[in-house]
Amino acid sequence: HPWIKEDGVAPDQPIDIAVLSRMKQFHAMNKLKKVALK
């Protein structure tokens, strides 16, 4: 992801935060799906 690393500094923090929150939601959904399948 070129927008995350630009000389080791994220140029757009809002994008970084959005990606992190999206990843957290994705992991949460995976956990819910695994629990629901059991």
mmCIF file of the N, C-alpha and C atoms, coordinates in Angstrom:
data_MODEL
# 
_entry.id   MODEL 
# 
loop_
_atom_site.group_PDB 
_atom_site.id 
_atom_site.type_symbol 
_atom_site.label_atom_id 
_atom_site.label_alt_id 
_atom_site.label_comp_id 
_atom_site.label_asym_id 
_atom_site.label_entity_id 
_atom_site.label_seq_id 
_atom_site.pdbx_PDB_ins_code 
_atom_site.Cartn_x 
_atom_site.Cartn_y 
_atom_site.Cartn_z 
_atom_site.occupancy 
_atom_site.B_iso_or_equiv 
_atom_site.pdbx_formal_charge 
_atom_site.auth_seq_id 
_atom_site.auth_comp_id 
_atom_site.auth_asym_id 
_atom_site.auth_atom_id 
_atom_site.pdbx_PDB_model_num 
ATOM 1   N N  . HIS A 1 1  ? 0.847   -1.194  0.000  1.00 0.00 ? 1  HIS A N  1 
ATOM 2   C CA . HIS A 1 1  ? 0.000   0.000   0.000  1.00 0.00 ? 1  HIS A CA 1 
ATOM 3   C C  . HIS A 1 1  ? 0.880   1.241   0.000  1.00 0.00 ? 1  HIS A C  1 
ATOM 4   N N  . PRO A 1 2  ? 0.948   1.946   -1.108 1.00 0.00 ? 2  PRO A N  1 
ATOM 5   C CA . PRO A 1 2  ? 1.840   3.114   -1.223 1.00 0.00 ? 2  PRO A CA 1 
ATOM 6   C C  . PRO A 1 2  ? 1.416   4.268   -0.339 1.00 0.00 ? 2  PRO A C  1 
ATOM 7   N N  . TRP A 1 3  ? 0.117   4.368   0.009  1.00 0.00 ? 3  TRP A N  1 
ATOM 8   C CA . TRP A 1 3  ? -0.331  5.532   0.789  1.00 0.00 ? 3  TRP A CA 1 
ATOM 9   C C  . TRP A 1 3  ? 0.013   5.361   2.265  1.00 0.00 ? 3  TRP A C  1 
ATOM 10  N N  . ILE A 1 4  ? 0.281   4.131   2.704  1.00 0.00 ? 4  ILE A N  1 
ATOM 11  C CA . ILE A 1 4  ? 0.622   3.931   4.117  1.00 0.00 ? 4  ILE A CA 1 
ATOM 12  C C  . ILE A 1 4  ? 2.074   4.307   4.360  1.00 0.00 ? 4  ILE A C  1 
ATOM 13  N N  . LYS A 1 5  ? 2.969   3.931   3.431  1.00 0.00 ? 5  LYS A N  1 
ATOM 14  C CA . LYS A 1 5  ? 4.393   4.200   3.650  1.00 0.00 ? 5  LYS A CA 1 
ATOM 15  C C  . LYS A 1 5  ? 4.895   5.214   2.631  1.00 0.00 ? 5  LYS A C  1 
ATOM 16  N N  . GLU A 1 6  ? 5.268   6.383   3.134  1.00 0.00 ? 6  GLU A N  1 
ATOM 17  C CA . GLU A 1 6  ? 5.919   7.387   2.289  1.00 0.00 ? 6  GLU A CA 1 
ATOM 18  C C  . GLU A 1 6  ? 7.065   7.928   3.118  1.00 0.00 ? 6  GLU A C  1 
ATOM 19  N N  . ASP A 1 7  ? 8.247   7.335   2.914  1.00 0.00 ? 7  ASP A N  1 
ATOM 20  C CA . ASP A 1 7  ? 9.402   7.632   3.767  1.00 0.00 ? 7  ASP A CA 1 
ATOM 21  C C  . ASP A 1 7  ? 9.088   7.232   5.203  1.00 0.00 ? 7  ASP A C  1 
ATOM 22  N N  . GLY A 1 8  ? 8.262   6.202   5.377  1.00 0.00 ? 8  GLY A N  1 
ATOM 23  C CA . GLY A 1 8  ? 7.949   5.713   6.717  1.00 0.00 ? 8  GLY A CA 1 
ATOM 24  C C  . GLY A 1 8  ? 6.906   6.555   7.419  1.00 0.00 ? 8  GLY A C  1 
ATOM 25  N N  . VAL A 1 9  ? 6.355   7.566   6.727  1.00 0.00 ? 9  VAL A N  1 
ATOM 26  C CA . VAL A 1 9  ? 5.351   8.426   7.357  1.00 0.00 ? 9  VAL A CA 1 
ATOM 27  C C  . VAL A 1 9  ? 4.061   8.376   6.540  1.00 0.00 ? 9  VAL A C  1 
ATOM 28  N N  . ALA A 1 10 ? 2.938   8.220   7.218  1.00 0.00 ? 10 ALA A N  1 
ATOM 29  C CA . ALA A 1 10 ? 1.654   8.187   6.519  1.00 0.00 ? 10 ALA A CA 1 
ATOM 30  C C  . ALA A 1 10 ? 1.269   9.609   6.106  1.00 0.00 ? 10 ALA A C  1 
ATOM 31  N N  . PRO A 1 11 ? 1.103   9.868   4.798  1.00 0.00 ? 11 PRO A N  1 
ATOM 32  C CA . PRO A 1 11 ? 0.770   11.212  4.322  1.00 0.00 ? 11 PRO A CA 1 
ATOM 33  C C  . PRO A 1 11 ? -0.646  11.636  4.712  1.00 0.00 ? 11 PRO A C  1 
ATOM 34  N N  . ASP A 1 12 ? -1.571  10.688  4.709  1.00 0.00 ? 12 ASP A N  1 
ATOM 35  C CA . ASP A 1 12 ? -2.965  11.014  5.041  1.00 0.00 ? 12 ASP A CA 1 
ATOM 36  C C  . ASP A 1 12 ? -3.420  10.161  6.216  1.00 0.00 ? 12 ASP A C  1 
ATOM 37  N N  . GLN A 1 13 ? -3.466  10.750  7.382  1.00 0.00 ? 13 GLN A N  1 
ATOM 38  C CA . GLN A 1 13 ? -3.868  9.997   8.568  1.00 0.00 ? 13 GLN A CA 1 
ATOM 39  C C  . GLN A 1 13 ? -5.323  9.516   8.491  1.00 0.00 ? 13 GLN A C  1 
ATOM 40  N N  . PRO A 1 14 ? -6.256  10.329  7.992  1.00 0.00 ? 14 PRO A N  1 
ATOM 41  C CA . PRO A 1 14 ? -7.651  9.871   7.903  1.00 0.00 ? 14 PRO A CA 1 
ATOM 42  C C  . PRO A 1 14 ? -7.773  8.552   7.149  1.00 0.00 ? 14 PRO A C  1 
ATOM 43  N N  . ILE A 1 15 ? -7.009  8.400   6.053  1.00 0.00 ? 15 ILE A N  1 
ATOM 44  C CA . ILE A 1 15 ? -7.044  7.151   5.281  1.00 0.00 ? 15 ILE A CA 1 
ATOM 45  C C  . ILE A 1 15 ? -6.515  6.019   6.151  1.00 0.00 ? 15 ILE A C  1 
ATOM 46  N N  . ASP A 1 16 ? -5.432  6.271   6.872  1.00 0.00 ? 16 ASP A N  1 
ATOM 47  C CA . ASP A 1 16 ? -4.842  5.262   7.749  1.00 0.00 ? 16 ASP A CA 1 
ATOM 48  C C  . ASP A 1 16 ? -5.866  4.815   8.788  1.00 0.00 ? 16 ASP A C  1 
ATOM 49  N N  . ILE A 1 17 ? -6.536  5.779   9.403  1.00 0.00 ? 17 ILE A N  1 
ATOM 50  C CA . ILE A 1 17 ? -7.523  5.470   10.439 1.00 0.00 ? 17 ILE A CA 1 
ATOM 51  C C  . ILE A 1 17 ? -8.683  4.673   9.832  1.00 0.00 ? 17 ILE A C  1 
ATOM 52  N N  . ALA A 1 18 ? -9.098  5.058   8.645  1.00 0.00 ? 18 ALA A N  1 
ATOM 53  C CA . ALA A 1 18 ? -10.204 4.355   7.987  1.00 0.00 ? 18 ALA A CA 1 
ATOM 54  C C  . ALA A 1 18 ? -9.817  2.908   7.710  1.00 0.00 ? 18 ALA A C  1 
ATOM 55  N N  . VAL A 1 19 ? -8.585  2.698   7.257  1.00 0.00 ? 19 VAL A N  1 
ATOM 56  C CA . VAL A 1 19 ? -8.119  1.337   6.969  1.00 0.00 ? 19 VAL A CA 1 
ATOM 57  C C  . VAL A 1 19 ? -8.072  0.516   8.252  1.00 0.00 ? 19 VAL A C  1 
ATOM 58  N N  . LEU A 1 20 ? -7.553  1.120   9.321  1.00 0.00 ? 20 LEU A N  1 
ATOM 59  C CA . LEU A 1 20 ? -7.460  0.403   10.597 1.00 0.00 ? 20 LEU A CA 1 
ATOM 60  C C  . LEU A 1 20 ? -8.849  0.028   11.104 1.00 0.00 ? 20 LEU A C  1 
ATOM 61  N N  . SER A 1 21 ? -9.785  0.968   11.059 1.00 0.00 ? 21 SER A N  1 
ATOM 62  C CA . SER A 1 21 ? -11.138 0.692   11.556 1.00 0.00 ? 21 SER A CA 1 
ATOM 63  C C  . SER A 1 21 ? -11.799 -0.382  10.698 1.00 0.00 ? 21 SER A C  1 
ATOM 64  N N  . ARG A 1 22 ? -11.542 -0.342  9.386  1.00 0.00 ? 22 ARG A N  1 
ATOM 65  C CA . ARG A 1 22 ? -12.124 -1.343  8.487  1.00 0.00 ? 22 ARG A CA 1 
ATOM 66  C C  . ARG A 1 22 ? -11.579 -2.730  8.817  1.00 0.00 ? 22 ARG A C  1 
ATOM 67  N N  . MET A 1 23 ? -10.257 -2.787  9.093  1.00 0.00 ? 23 MET A N  1 
ATOM 68  C CA . MET A 1 23 ? -9.636  -4.065  9.454  1.00 0.00 ? 23 MET A CA 1 
ATOM 69  C C  . MET A 1 23 ? -10.231 -4.593  10.760 1.00 0.00 ? 23 MET A C  1 
ATOM 70  N N  . LYS A 1 24 ? -10.445 -3.693  11.727 1.00 0.00 ? 24 LYS A N  1 
ATOM 71  C CA . LYS A 1 24 ? -11.023 -4.110  13.012 1.00 0.00 ? 24 LYS A CA 1 
ATOM 72  C C  . LYS A 1 24 ? -12.426 -4.670  12.791 1.00 0.00 ? 24 LYS A C  1 
ATOM 73  N N  . GLN A 1 25 ? -13.222 -3.995  11.954 1.00 0.00 ? 25 GLN A N  1 
ATOM 74  C CA . GLN A 1 25 ? -14.579 -4.465  11.673 1.00 0.00 ? 25 GLN A CA 1 
ATOM 75  C C  . GLN A 1 25 ? -14.524 -5.828  10.991 1.00 0.00 ? 25 GLN A C  1 
ATOM 76  N N  . PHE A 1 26 ? -13.561 -5.997  10.073 1.00 0.00 ? 26 PHE A N  1 
ATOM 77  C CA . PHE A 1 26 ? -13.423 -7.258  9.345  1.00 0.00 ? 26 PHE A CA 1 
ATOM 78  C C  . PHE A 1 26 ? -13.120 -8.395  10.309 1.00 0.00 ? 26 PHE A C  1 
ATOM 79  N N  . HIS A 1 27 ? -12.176 -8.154  11.233 1.00 0.00 ? 27 HIS A N  1 
ATOM 80  C CA . HIS A 1 27 ? -11.818 -9.181  12.221 1.00 0.00 ? 27 HIS A CA 1 
ATOM 81  C C  . HIS A 1 27 ? -13.018 -9.493  13.114 1.00 0.00 ? 27 HIS A C  1 
ATOM 82  N N  . ALA A 1 28 ? -13.753 -8.464  13.509 1.00 0.00 ? 28 ALA A N  1 
ATOM 83  C CA . ALA A 1 28 ? -14.919 -8.669  14.370 1.00 0.00 ? 28 ALA A CA 1 
ATOM 84  C C  . ALA A 1 28 ? -15.958 -9.526  13.646 1.00 0.00 ? 28 ALA A C  1 
ATOM 85  N N  . MET A 1 29 ? -16.183 -9.253  12.367 1.00 0.00 ? 29 MET A N  1 
ATOM 86  C CA . MET A 1 29 ? -17.150 -10.027 11.592 1.00 0.00 ? 29 MET A CA 1 
ATOM 87  C C  . MET A 1 29 ? -16.704 -11.480 11.488 1.00 0.00 ? 29 MET A C  1 
ATOM 88  N N  . ASN A 1 30 ? -15.402 -11.705 11.265 1.00 0.00 ? 30 ASN A N  1 
ATOM 89  C CA . ASN A 1 30 ? -14.881 -13.068 11.173 1.00 0.00 ? 30 ASN A CA 1 
ATOM 90  C C  . ASN A 1 30 ? -15.130 -13.818 12.471 1.00 0.00 ? 30 ASN A C  1 
ATOM 91  N N  . LYS A 1 31 ? -14.893 -13.160 13.600 1.00 0.00 ? 31 LYS A N  1 
ATOM 92  C CA . LYS A 1 31 ? -15.106 -13.801 14.902 1.00 0.00 ? 31 LYS A CA 1 
ATOM 93  C C  . LYS A 1 31 ? -16.582 -14.153 15.063 1.00 0.00 ? 31 LYS A C  1 
ATOM 94  N N  . LEU A 1 32 ? -17.474 -13.215 14.690 1.00 0.00 ? 32 LEU A N  1 
ATOM 95  C CA . LEU A 1 32 ? -18.911 -13.469 14.820 1.00 0.00 ? 32 LEU A CA 1 
ATOM 96  C C  . LEU A 1 32 ? -19.324 -14.643 13.942 1.00 0.00 ? 32 LEU A C  1 
ATOM 97  N N  . LYS A 1 33 ? -18.788 -14.697 12.716 1.00 0.00 ? 33 LYS A N  1 
ATOM 98  C CA . LYS A 1 33 ? -19.130 -15.791 11.801 1.00 0.00 ? 33 LYS A CA 1 
ATOM 99  C C  . LYS A 1 33 ? -18.670 -17.124 12.374 1.00 0.00 ? 33 LYS A C  1 
ATOM 100 N N  . LYS A 1 34 ? -17.445 -17.160 12.914 1.00 0.00 ? 34 LYS A N  1 
ATOM 101 C CA . LYS A 1 34 ? -16.927 -18.411 13.484 1.00 0.00 ? 34 LYS A CA 1 
ATOM 102 C C  . LYS A 1 34 ? -17.800 -18.866 14.645 1.00 0.00 ? 34 LYS A C  1 
ATOM 103 N N  . VAL A 1 35 ? -18.204 -17.916 15.494 1.00 0.00 ? 35 VAL A N  1 
ATOM 104 C CA . VAL A 1 35 ? -19.046 -18.262 16.648 1.00 0.00 ? 35 VAL A CA 1 
ATOM 105 C C  . VAL A 1 35 ? -20.418 -18.735 16.167 1.00 0.00 ? 35 VAL A C  1 
ATOM 106 N N  . ALA A 1 36 ? -20.946 -18.082 15.144 1.00 0.00 ? 36 ALA A N  1 
ATOM 107 C CA . ALA A 1 36 ? -22.275 -18.432 14.639 1.00 0.00 ? 36 ALA A CA 1 
ATOM 108 C C  . ALA A 1 36 ? -22.262 -19.826 14.010 1.00 0.00 ? 36 ALA A C  1 
ATOM 109 N N  . LEU A 1 37 ? -21.143 -20.199 13.388 1.00 0.00 ? 37 LEU A N  1 
ATOM 110 C CA . LEU A 1 37 ? -21.057 -21.507 12.734 1.00 0.00 ? 37 LEU A CA 1 
ATOM 111 C C  . LEU A 1 37 ? -21.010 -22.642 13.753 1.00 0.00 ? 37 LEU A C  1 
ATOM 112 N N  . LYS A 1 38 ? -20.491 -22.354 14.951 1.00 0.00 ? 38 LYS A N  1 
ATOM 113 C CA . LYS A 1 38 ? -20.353 -23.431 15.946 1.00 0.00 ? 38 LYS A CA 1 
ATOM 114 C C  . LYS A 1 38 ? -21.701 -23.854 16.512 1.00 0.00 ? 38 LYS A C  1 
# 
